[in-house]
Amino acid sequence: MPRSSAAVAFSVSEQDRKQLERIVERYGHGNRSEALRVMMDRIETSERAERLRKLQAYGAAKSTERSLDLEDVQAVVHRVRARRQGSTSA
């Protein structure tokens, strides 16, 4: 299904204009709309990576608190996955 589109205006300072044009050329091949789509995708990817880093740090801290090592964590993951797979095959 084709996407509908709407024009959205924004402004940049003269200082930032050269940077914007360089980014548009590199990521949008001269097309500002395409460059913006690429930038939005990359920002979302960066946000997901940051959330994952925070979750990993949280998990590592909780594992340390409970004196769990990698094998313990893997055993829990395997147990949970097996239980979930068992409940979906019924």
N, C-alpha and C positions, 0 to 999 in steps of 0.2 A: 504494500500500500504506500503510495507516495506521501511524503511529508508535505504539509503546508508550511509556508514560511512567512515571516513578518520582518519588515525592516526595523532595526533597532539602532538608534543613533547614540554615539558616545563621543566624547572629545578627549584628546590627549594634548599634553603641553608640547610646545615646540621642541623642548629638550628631548621628549620621548618619541617624537615623530620619526626620527631616523631609525630608532630601535624598532618601532612598530613596522616600518617599511621593510627592514631587514627580516623580521620575523615573518611578515606576510609573504615575502619573496621565497624564503626558505621553506616554510611549512604550508603555505597556501598556493605556491607557484604563481604569486601575483594576485591571487583572489582572497580578499579580506574575509569573506564569509567562510571559505574553506579553512583559512588560517585560524579563525575563531573556533571552528568545530574541532580542529586538531588540538588547540590550546585547552578547550573544555575537556576533551577526552583525557589529555595528559594530566590536567589538574585532578580529575576524578580518580585516575589511576594513582596519583600521588597521595590523595586522601585515603584511598583503600590501603595503600602500603603503610601509611602512618598508623591507621587503625590496627593493622596486623602487627606492626612493631609494638604497639601498646599492649595488645592482647598477649603477644609472646612474652613481654616483660612481666605482665601480670601473672601469667602461667608459671614463668620461671621463679618468680618470688613466692608464689603459693607452693610450688614444688619444694623449694628450699625450706620454707616454713615447716613443711610436713616431712622433711627428710626423704623426699622421693627422688629416685634417680631416673635416668632415661628408660631403663627397662620397666620400672614401675608404671611410668606414664604410658609407655607403649602397651602394656598389659591392659590398662584401663581402656585405652582407645579400642583395642581389639575386642574387649568384652562388650563395650557399648555398641560397636559396629555389628557384632554378631547378634546382639539382642535386637537391634533395629532391623537387620536383614531378616531375622526370624519372624518379626511382627508384620513385615510386608509380604511375606510369602504365604501367609495364612489365608 
